[in-house]
Each structure stands twice: as C-alpha cells, then as structure tokens.
Amino acid sequence: MRSVTKKIKDAFDNQKSRKIGNTETDGQTVWLHGNAIVKRDDKGKVWVSLAGWNTPTTRERVNGITGIGFHQHKFEACIDGKPASATDWHPVN
C-alpha cells in the first residue's frame, strides 16, 4: 500500500479530514483528483466507485482504503473476478 493511501485510509477510518497531494478526505468521502471514490452513507455503510477512471492509481486507492478487490481484466474493471461498472457505486461487504 502506498504511503498516501495508508494516511488517507487512517483519516477516513477515524472520520478525520486530510489532504495529501491529489487525494483528500473529509472523513466521510475520499476524493482522487476531485472525484469521489469512497464514501460512507448515513448508516455507516461504505461504498466505492472508480468514478469512471479505471486506472492503477484509482484501483490502488479504493482497494487500499476499503480492501475491496478491484482489478482489471482485458481492460475492463472487475471486483473479485466479476465484471463491475467503473462508474457505479458498489457496496463494501
């Protein structure tokens, strides 16, 4: 896990604000380049999205913060081996 991802994960997990380079959180949502990629809803459930950017950095941030298994297969986004939309929100657990 990259250092930036670990620090943002710690802030998100503790519901604290933090900004490091192109990644930031207010403790409820994580943004990468201004695009929301992880969010916590009113009930505390965590949701993830690649925000339309199926890139190594976006996948690394989402996976590192939540532990979900985003990866790429034949240029398509997948979660744990199953095709997944790069623009939709997906629940964690």
KOLGU-4560 file (N, C-alpha, C; in nm, 3 decimals, padded with zeros to 5 digits):
<recs>
<n_xx: 00.084 n_yy: -00.117 n_zz: 00.000 ca_xx: 00.000 ca_yy: 00.000 ca_zz: 00.000 c_xx: 00.090 c_yy: 00.124 c_zz: 00.000 mol: A seq: 1 type: MET>
<n_xx: 00.055 n_yy: 00.218 n_zz: -00.085 ca_xx: 00.131 ca_yy: 00.343 ca_zz: -00.092 c_xx: 00.112 c_yy: 00.424 c_zz: 00.036 mol: A seq: 2 type: ARG>
<n_xx: 00.212 n_yy: 00.503 n_zz: 00.069 ca_xx: 00.209 ca_yy: 00.586 ca_zz: 00.189 c_xx: 00.089 c_yy: 00.680 c_zz: 00.191 mol: A seq: 3 type: SER>
<n_xx: 00.059 n_yy: 00.742 n_zz: 00.077 ca_xx: -00.056 ca_yy: 00.833 ca_zz: 00.068 c_xx: -00.184 c_yy: 00.757 c_zz: 00.100 mol: A seq: 4 type: VAL>
<n_xx: -00.200 n_yy: 00.640 n_zz: 00.044 ca_xx: -00.320 ca_yy: 00.560 ca_zz: 00.066 c_xx: -00.336 c_yy: 00.525 c_zz: 00.213 mol: A seq: 5 type: THR>
<n_xx: -00.227 n_yy: 00.484 n_zz: 00.278 ca_xx: -00.233 ca_yy: 00.448 ca_zz: 00.419 c_xx: -00.275 c_yy: 00.567 c_zz: 00.504 mol: A seq: 6 type: LYS>
<n_xx: -00.218 n_yy: 00.683 n_zz: 00.478 ca_xx: -00.251 ca_yy: 00.802 ca_zz: 00.558 c_xx: -00.396 c_yy: 00.846 c_zz: 00.536 mol: A seq: 7 type: LYS>
<n_xx: -00.443 n_yy: 00.840 n_zz: 00.412 ca_xx: -00.582 ca_yy: 00.876 ca_zz: 00.383 c_xx: -00.676 c_yy: 00.773 c_zz: 00.444 mol: A seq: 8 type: ILE>
<n_xx: -00.639 n_yy: 00.645 n_zz: 00.437 ca_xx: -00.721 ca_yy: 00.539 ca_zz: 00.499 c_xx: -00.734 c_yy: 00.562 c_zz: 00.648 mol: A seq: 9 type: LYS>
<n_xx: -00.624 n_yy: 00.593 n_zz: 00.715 ca_xx: -00.628 ca_yy: 00.618 ca_zz: 00.859 c_xx: -00.721 c_yy: 00.735 c_zz: 00.891 mol: A seq: 10 type: ASP>
<n_xx: -00.713 n_yy: 00.843 n_zz: 00.812 ca_xx: -00.801 ca_yy: 00.958 ca_zz: 00.834 c_xx: -00.947 c_yy: 00.921 c_zz: 00.810 mol: A seq: 11 type: ALA>
<n_xx: -00.976 n_yy: 00.850 n_zz: 00.700 ca_xx: -01.113 ca_yy: 00.809 ca_zz: 00.669 c_xx: -01.168 c_yy: 00.717 c_zz: 00.778 mol: A seq: 12 type: PHE>
<n_xx: -01.089 n_yy: 00.619 n_zz: 00.820 ca_xx: -01.132 ca_yy: 00.525 ca_zz: 00.925 c_xx: -01.164 c_yy: 00.597 c_zz: 01.055 mol: A seq: 13 type: ASP>
<n_xx: -01.090 n_yy: 00.704 n_zz: 01.084 ca_xx: -01.109 ca_yy: 00.781 ca_zz: 01.207 c_xx: -01.200 c_yy: 00.902 c_zz: 01.186 mol: A seq: 14 type: ASN>
<n_xx: -01.260 n_yy: 00.911 n_zz: 01.067 ca_xx: -01.353 ca_yy: 01.019 ca_zz: 01.032 c_xx: -01.290 c_yy: 01.158 c_zz: 01.053 mol: A seq: 15 type: GLN>
<n_xx: -01.166 n_yy: 01.171 n_zz: 01.006 ca_xx: -01.090 ca_yy: 01.296 ca_zz: 01.014 c_xx: -01.062 c_yy: 01.349 c_zz: 00.874 mol: A seq: 16 type: LYS>
<n_xx: -01.044 n_yy: 01.478 n_zz: 00.862 ca_xx: -01.008 ca_yy: 01.539 ca_zz: 00.734 c_xx: -00.858 c_yy: 01.528 c_zz: 00.710 mol: A seq: 17 type: SER>
<n_xx: -00.820 n_yy: 01.509 n_zz: 00.585 ca_xx: -00.678 ca_yy: 01.504 ca_zz: 00.548 c_xx: -00.666 c_yy: 01.522 c_zz: 00.398 mol: A seq: 18 type: ARG>
<n_xx: -00.564 n_yy: 01.595 n_zz: 00.354 ca_xx: -00.536 ca_yy: 01.613 ca_zz: 00.213 c_xx: -00.388 c_yy: 01.587 c_zz: 00.190 mol: A seq: 19 type: LYS>
<n_xx: -00.360 n_yy: 01.500 n_zz: 00.094 ca_xx: -00.222 ca_yy: 01.469 ca_zz: 00.057 c_xx: -00.217 c_yy: 01.466 c_zz: -00.095 mol: A seq: 20 type: ILE>
<n_xx: -00.152 n_yy: 01.562 n_zz: -00.153 ca_xx: -00.140 ca_yy: 01.568 ca_zz: -00.299 c_xx: -00.276 c_yy: 01.572 c_zz: -00.366 mol: A seq: 21 type: GLY>
<n_xx: -00.303 n_yy: 01.474 n_zz: -00.452 ca_xx: -00.428 ca_yy: 01.472 ca_zz: -00.528 c_xx: -00.539 c_yy: 01.391 c_zz: -00.461 mol: A seq: 22 type: ASN>
<n_xx: -00.516 n_yy: 01.348 n_zz: -00.336 ca_xx: -00.613 ca_yy: 01.267 ca_zz: -00.263 c_xx: -00.651 c_yy: 01.338 c_zz: -00.134 mol: A seq: 23 type: THR>
<n_xx: -00.783 n_yy: 01.341 n_zz: -00.105 ca_xx: -00.826 ca_yy: 01.405 ca_zz: 00.018 c_xx: -00.951 c_yy: 01.338 c_zz: 00.073 mol: A seq: 24 type: GLU>
<n_xx: -00.974 n_yy: 01.358 n_zz: 00.202 ca_xx: -01.094 ca_yy: 01.307 ca_zz: 00.267 c_xx: -01.142 c_yy: 01.409 c_zz: 00.369 mol: A seq: 25 type: THR>
<n_xx: -01.274 n_yy: 01.407 n_zz: 00.389 ca_xx: -01.333 ca_yy: 01.485 ca_zz: 00.498 c_xx: -01.377 c_yy: 01.391 c_zz: 00.610 mol: A seq: 26 type: ASP>
<n_xx: -01.337 n_yy: 01.265 n_zz: 00.600 ca_xx: -01.373 ca_yy: 01.164 ca_zz: 00.698 c_xx: -01.497 c_yy: 01.085 c_zz: 00.659 mol: A seq: 27 type: GLY>
<n_xx: -01.572 n_yy: 01.135 n_zz: 00.561 ca_xx: -01.692 ca_yy: 01.066 ca_zz: 00.513 c_xx: -01.680 c_yy: 01.026 c_zz: 00.366 mol: A seq: 28 type: GLN>
<n_xx: -01.602 n_yy: 01.102 n_zz: 00.290 ca_xx: -01.582 ca_yy: 01.078 ca_zz: 00.148 c_xx: -01.434 c_yy: 01.091 c_zz: 00.117 mol: A seq: 29 type: THR>
<n_xx: -01.385 n_yy: 01.012 n_zz: 00.022 ca_xx: -01.247 ca_yy: 01.024 ca_zz: -00.027 c_xx: -01.254 c_yy: 01.065 c_zz: -00.173 mol: A seq: 30 type: VAL>
<n_xx: -01.176 n_yy: 01.165 n_zz: -00.210 ca_xx: -01.170 ca_yy: 01.214 ca_zz: -00.347 c_xx: -01.029 c_yy: 01.194 c_zz: -00.403 mol: A seq: 31 type: TRP>
<n_xx: -01.021 n_yy: 01.157 n_zz: -00.529 ca_xx: -00.895 ca_yy: 01.149 ca_zz: -00.602 c_xx: -00.912 c_yy: 01.239 c_zz: -00.724 mol: A seq: 32 type: LEU>
<n_xx: -00.829 n_yy: 01.339 n_zz: -00.737 ca_xx: -00.841 ca_yy: 01.437 ca_zz: -00.845 c_xx: -00.981 c_yy: 01.499 c_zz: -00.848 mol: A seq: 33 type: HIS>
<n_xx: -01.041 n_yy: 01.519 n_zz: -00.733 ca_xx: -01.174 ca_yy: 01.580 ca_zz: -00.724 c_xx: -01.290 c_yy: 01.488 c_zz: -00.749 mol: A seq: 34 type: GLY>
<n_xx: -01.264 n_yy: 01.360 n_zz: -00.775 ca_xx: -01.369 ca_yy: 01.261 ca_zz: -00.799 c_xx: -01.389 c_yy: 01.176 c_zz: -00.675 mol: A seq: 35 type: ASN>
<n_xx: -01.513 n_yy: 01.165 n_zz: -00.628 ca_xx: -01.543 ca_yy: 01.082 ca_zz: -00.512 c_xx: -01.522 c_yy: 00.935 c_zz: -00.549 mol: A seq: 36 type: ALA>
<n_xx: -01.441 n_yy: 00.864 n_zz: -00.469 ca_xx: -01.412 ca_yy: 00.724 ca_zz: -00.497 c_xx: -01.453 c_yy: 00.632 c_zz: -00.381 mol: A seq: 37 type: ILE>
<n_xx: -01.465 n_yy: 00.686 n_zz: -00.260 ca_xx: -01.508 ca_yy: 00.610 ca_zz: -00.143 c_xx: -01.599 c_yy: 00.703 c_zz: -00.063 mol: A seq: 38 type: VAL>
<n_xx: -01.711 n_yy: 00.647 n_zz: -00.013 ca_xx: -01.798 ca_yy: 00.729 ca_zz: 00.071 c_xx: -01.866 c_yy: 00.641 c_zz: 00.176 mol: A seq: 39 type: LYS>
<n_xx: -01.900 n_yy: 00.706 n_zz: 00.286 ca_xx: -01.972 ca_yy: 00.640 ca_zz: 00.395 c_xx: -02.111 c_yy: 00.701 c_zz: 00.398 mol: A seq: 40 type: ARG>
<n_xx: -02.216 n_yy: 00.617 n_zz: 00.394 ca_xx: -02.352 ca_yy: 00.672 ca_zz: 00.394 c_xx: -02.399 c_yy: 00.702 c_zz: 00.537 mol: A seq: 41 type: ASP>
<n_xx: -02.522 n_yy: 00.749 n_zz: 00.550 ca_xx: -02.577 ca_yy: 00.788 ca_zz: 00.680 c_xx: -02.584 c_yy: 00.673 c_zz: 00.780 mol: A seq: 42 type: ASP>
<n_xx: -02.591 n_yy: 00.551 n_zz: 00.729 ca_xx: -02.598 ca_yy: 00.433 ca_zz: 00.815 c_xx: -02.460 c_yy: 00.374 c_zz: 00.845 mol: A seq: 43 type: LYS>
<n_xx: -02.355 n_yy: 00.435 n_zz: 00.791 ca_xx: -02.219 ca_yy: 00.389 ca_zz: 00.814 c_xx: -02.168 c_yy: 00.290 c_zz: 00.711 mol: A seq: 44 type: GLY>
<n_xx: -02.251 n_yy: 00.254 n_zz: 00.613 ca_xx: -02.208 ca_yy: 00.160 ca_zz: 00.507 c_xx: -02.111 c_yy: 00.231 c_zz: 00.414 mol: A seq: 45 type: LYS>
<n_xx: -02.006 n_yy: 00.162 n_zz: 00.373 ca_xx: -01.904 ca_yy: 00.219 ca_zz: 00.285 c_xx: -01.932 c_yy: 00.173 c_zz: 00.141 mol: A seq: 46 type: VAL>
<n_xx: -01.922 n_yy: 00.267 n_zz: 00.049 ca_xx: -01.944 ca_yy: 00.244 ca_zz: -00.094 c_xx: -01.821 c_yy: 00.288 c_zz: -00.171 mol: A seq: 47 type: TRP>
<n_xx: -01.794 n_yy: 00.224 n_zz: -00.285 ca_xx: -01.678 ca_yy: 00.259 ca_zz: -00.367 c_xx: -01.716 c_yy: 00.276 c_zz: -00.513 mol: A seq: 48 type: VAL>
<n_xx: -01.638 n_yy: 00.356 n_zz: -00.583 ca_xx: -01.655 ca_yy: 00.377 ca_zz: -00.726 c_xx: -01.519 c_yy: 00.413 c_zz: -00.785 mol: A seq: 49 type: SER>
<n_xx: -01.496 n_yy: 00.376 n_zz: -00.908 ca_xx: -01.376 ca_yy: 00.421 ca_zz: -00.977 c_xx: -01.400 c_yy: 00.556 c_zz: -01.043 mol: A seq: 50 type: LEU>
<n_xx: -01.520 n_yy: 00.609 n_zz: -01.029 ca_xx: -01.558 ca_yy: 00.741 ca_zz: -01.082 c_xx: -01.528 c_yy: 00.752 c_zz: -01.231 mol: A seq: 51 type: ALA>
<n_xx: -01.538 n_yy: 00.639 n_zz: -01.300 ca_xx: -01.514 ca_yy: 00.637 ca_zz: -01.444 c_xx: -01.367 c_yy: 00.628 c_zz: -01.483 mol: A seq: 52 type: GLY>
<n_xx: -01.279 n_yy: 00.619 n_zz: -01.385 ca_xx: -01.134 ca_yy: 00.616 ca_zz: -01.409 c_xx: -01.077 c_yy: 00.482 c_zz: -01.365 mol: A seq: 53 type: TRP>
<n_xx: -01.077 n_yy: 00.385 n_zz: -01.453 ca_xx: -01.024 ca_yy: 00.251 ca_zz: -01.424 c_xx: -00.872 c_yy: 00.252 c_zz: -01.442 mol: A seq: 54 type: ASN>
<n_xx: -00.804 n_yy: 00.326 n_zz: -01.353 ca_xx: -00.659 ca_yy: 00.340 ca_zz: -01.360 c_xx: -00.593 c_yy: 00.267 c_zz: -01.244 mol: A seq: 55 type: THR>
<n_xx: -00.465 n_yy: 00.235 n_zz: -01.257 ca_xx: -00.396 ca_yy: 00.170 ca_zz: -01.146 c_xx: -00.402 c_yy: 00.251 c_zz: -01.016 mol: A seq: 56 type: PRO>
<n_xx: -00.389 n_yy: 00.382 n_zz: -01.025 ca_xx: -00.391 ca_yy: 00.465 ca_zz: -00.903 c_xx: -00.528 c_yy: 00.463 c_zz: -00.839 mol: A seq: 57 type: THR>
<n_xx: -00.633 n_yy: 00.477 n_zz: -00.918 ca_xx: -00.769 ca_yy: 00.475 ca_zz: -00.861 c_xx: -00.798 c_yy: 00.340 c_zz: -00.796 mol: A seq: 58 type: THR>
<n_xx: -00.765 n_yy: 00.233 n_zz: -00.865 ca_xx: -00.787 ca_yy: 00.099 ca_zz: -00.807 c_xx: -00.705 c_yy: 00.081 c_zz: -00.679 mol: A seq: 59 type: ARG>
<n_xx: -00.581 n_yy: 00.126 n_zz: -00.679 ca_xx: -00.497 ca_yy: 00.111 ca_zz: -00.561 c_xx: -00.555 c_yy: 00.188 c_zz: -00.442 mol: A seq: 60 type: GLU>
<n_xx: -00.603 n_yy: 00.310 n_zz: -00.464 ca_xx: -00.661 ca_yy: 00.389 ca_zz: -00.356 c_xx: -00.786 c_yy: 00.321 c_zz: -00.300 mol: A seq: 61 type: ARG>
<n_xx: -00.878 n_yy: 00.283 n_zz: -00.389 ca_xx: -01.003 ca_yy: 00.219 ca_zz: -00.345 c_xx: -00.973 c_yy: 00.088 c_zz: -00.272 mol: A seq: 62 type: VAL>
<n_xx: -00.889 n_yy: 00.004 n_zz: -00.330 ca_xx: -00.856 ca_yy: -00.125 ca_zz: -00.268 c_xx: -00.784 c_yy: -00.106 c_zz: -00.135 mol: A seq: 63 type: ASN>
<n_xx: -00.691 n_yy: -00.014 n_zz: -00.130 ca_xx: -00.614 ca_yy: 00.008 ca_zz: -00.008 c_xx: -00.698 c_yy: 00.062 c_zz: 00.106 mol: A seq: 64 type: GLY>
<n_xx: -00.793 n_yy: 00.148 n_zz: 00.074 ca_xx: -00.877 ca_yy: 00.210 ca_zz: 00.177 c_xx: -00.985 c_yy: 00.113 c_zz: 00.226 mol: A seq: 65 type: ILE>
<n_xx: -01.042 n_yy: 00.034 n_zz: 00.134 ca_xx: -01.157 ca_yy: -00.049 ca_zz: 00.171 c_xx: -01.130 c_yy: -00.199 c_zz: 00.174 mol: A seq: 66 type: THR>
<n_xx: -01.026 n_yy: -00.245 n_zz: 00.107 ca_xx: -01.000 ca_yy: -00.388 ca_zz: 00.099 c_xx: -01.081 c_yy: -00.460 c_zz: -00.008 mol: A seq: 67 type: GLY>
<n_xx: -01.161 n_yy: -00.386 n_zz: -00.084 ca_xx: -01.237 ca_yy: -00.447 ca_zz: -00.194 c_xx: -01.136 c_yy: -00.490 c_zz: -00.301 mol: A seq: 68 type: ILE>
<n_xx: -01.174 n_yy: -00.580 n_zz: -00.388 ca_xx: -01.079 ca_yy: -00.636 ca_zz: -00.484 c_xx: -01.093 c_yy: -00.586 c_zz: -00.626 mol: A seq: 69 type: GLY>
<n_xx: -01.091 n_yy: -00.453 n_zz: -00.647 ca_xx: -01.095 ca_yy: -00.401 ca_zz: -00.785 c_xx: -00.968 c_yy: -00.441 c_zz: -00.858 mol: A seq: 70 type: PHE>
<n_xx: -00.983 n_yy: -00.487 n_zz: -00.983 ca_xx: -00.869 ca_yy: -00.515 ca_zz: -01.070 c_xx: -00.917 c_yy: -00.499 c_zz: -01.214 mol: A seq: 71 type: HIS>
<n_xx: -00.828 n_yy: -00.518 n_zz: -01.306 ca_xx: -00.861 ca_yy: -00.502 ca_zz: -01.447 c_xx: -00.836 c_yy: -00.634 c_zz: -01.520 mol: A seq: 72 type: GLN>
<n_xx: -00.930 n_yy: -00.669 n_zz: -01.608 ca_xx: -00.914 ca_yy: -00.788 ca_zz: -01.692 c_xx: -00.959 c_yy: -00.750 c_zz: -01.833 mol: A seq: 73 type: HIS>
<n_xx: -00.869 n_yy: -00.763 n_zz: -01.928 ca_xx: -00.897 ca_yy: -00.725 ca_zz: -02.067 c_xx: -00.955 c_yy: -00.583 c_zz: -02.074 mol: A seq: 74 type: LYS>
<n_xx: -00.892 n_yy: -00.492 n_zz: -02.002 ca_xx: -00.926 ca_yy: -00.350 ca_zz: -02.000 c_xx: -01.060 c_yy: -00.319 c_zz: -01.934 mol: A seq: 75 type: PHE>
<n_xx: -01.122 n_yy: -00.417 n_zz: -01.871 ca_xx: -01.250 ca_yy: -00.396 ca_zz: -01.804 c_xx: -01.230 c_yy: -00.403 c_zz: -01.653 mol: A seq: 76 type: GLU>
<n_xx: -01.303 n_yy: -00.317 n_zz: -01.581 ca_xx: -01.298 ca_yy: -00.318 ca_zz: -01.435 c_xx: -01.368 c_yy: -00.443 c_zz: -01.383 mol: A seq: 77 type: ALA>
<n_xx: -01.310 n_yy: -00.503 n_zz: -01.280 ca_xx: -01.369 ca_yy: -00.621 ca_zz: -01.217 c_xx: -01.353 c_yy: -00.608 c_zz: -01.066 mol: A seq: 78 type: CYS>
<n_xx: -01.444 n_yy: -00.672 n_zz: -00.994 ca_xx: -01.431 ca_yy: -00.686 ca_zz: -00.849 c_xx: -01.430 c_yy: -00.835 c_zz: -00.820 mol: A seq: 79 type: ILE>
<n_xx: -01.322 n_yy: -00.882 n_zz: -00.763 ca_xx: -01.308 ca_yy: -01.023 ca_zz: -00.728 c_xx: -01.343 c_yy: -01.116 c_zz: -00.844 mol: A seq: 80 type: ASP>
<n_xx: -01.295 n_yy: -01.084 n_zz: -00.964 ca_xx: -01.312 ca_yy: -01.169 ca_zz: -01.081 c_xx: -01.440 c_yy: -01.150 c_zz: -01.159 mol: A seq: 81 type: GLY>
<n_xx: -01.529 n_yy: -01.063 n_zz: -01.112 ca_xx: -01.656 ca_yy: -01.041 ca_zz: -01.181 c_xx: -01.659 c_yy: -00.901 c_zz: -01.240 mol: A seq: 82 type: LYS>
<n_xx: -01.707 n_yy: -00.885 n_zz: -01.364 ca_xx: -01.715 ca_yy: -00.752 ca_zz: -01.425 c_xx: -01.792 c_yy: -00.655 c_zz: -01.336 mol: A seq: 83 type: PRO>
<n_xx: -01.742 n_yy: -00.531 n_zz: -01.330 ca_xx: -01.805 ca_yy: -00.428 ca_zz: -01.247 c_xx: -01.798 c_yy: -00.295 c_zz: -01.320 mol: A seq: 84 type: ALA>
<n_xx: -01.901 n_yy: -00.217 n_zz: -01.310 ca_xx: -01.903 ca_yy: -00.085 ca_zz: -01.371 c_xx: -01.798 c_yy: 00.005 c_zz: -01.307 mol: A seq: 85 type: SER>
<n_xx: -01.726 n_yy: 00.078 n_zz: -01.390 ca_xx: -01.627 ca_yy: 00.173 ca_zz: -01.339 c_xx: -01.692 c_yy: 00.305 c_zz: -01.296 mol: A seq: 86 type: ALA>
<n_xx: -01.822 n_yy: 00.321 n_zz: -01.323 ca_xx: -01.890 ca_yy: 00.446 ca_zz: -01.288 c_xx: -01.992 c_yy: 00.429 c_zz: -01.176 mol: A seq: 87 type: THR>
<n_xx: -02.041 n_yy: 00.308 n_zz: -01.153 ca_xx: -02.142 ca_yy: 00.285 ca_zz: -01.049 c_xx: -02.079 c_yy: 00.280 c_zz: -00.911 mol: A seq: 88 type: ASP>
<n_xx: -02.163 n_yy: 00.295 n_zz: -00.809 ca_xx: -02.121 ca_yy: 00.278 ca_zz: -00.670 c_xx: -02.145 c_yy: 00.133 c_zz: -00.629 mol: A seq: 89 type: TRP>
<n_xx: -02.046 n_yy: 00.073 n_zz: -00.564 ca_xx: -02.053 ca_yy: -00.066 ca_zz: -00.522 c_xx: -02.038 c_yy: -00.073 c_zz: -00.369 mol: A seq: 90 type: HIS>
<n_xx: -02.121 n_yy: -00.152 n_zz: -00.302 ca_xx: -02.110 ca_yy: -00.163 ca_zz: -00.156 c_xx: -01.987 c_yy: -00.244 c_zz: -00.117 mol: A seq: 91 type: PRO>
<n_xx: -01.929 n_yy: -00.209 n_zz: -00.004 ca_xx: -01.819 ca_yy: -00.286 ca_zz: 00.052 c_xx: -01.881 c_yy: -00.378 c_zz: 00.157 mol: A seq: 92 type: VAL>
<n_xx: -01.863 n_yy: -00.507 n_zz: 00.140 ca_xx: -01.925 ca_yy: -00.611 ca_zz: 00.226 c_xx: -02.070 c_yy: -00.614 c_zz: 00.197 mol: A seq: 93 type: ASN>
</recs>
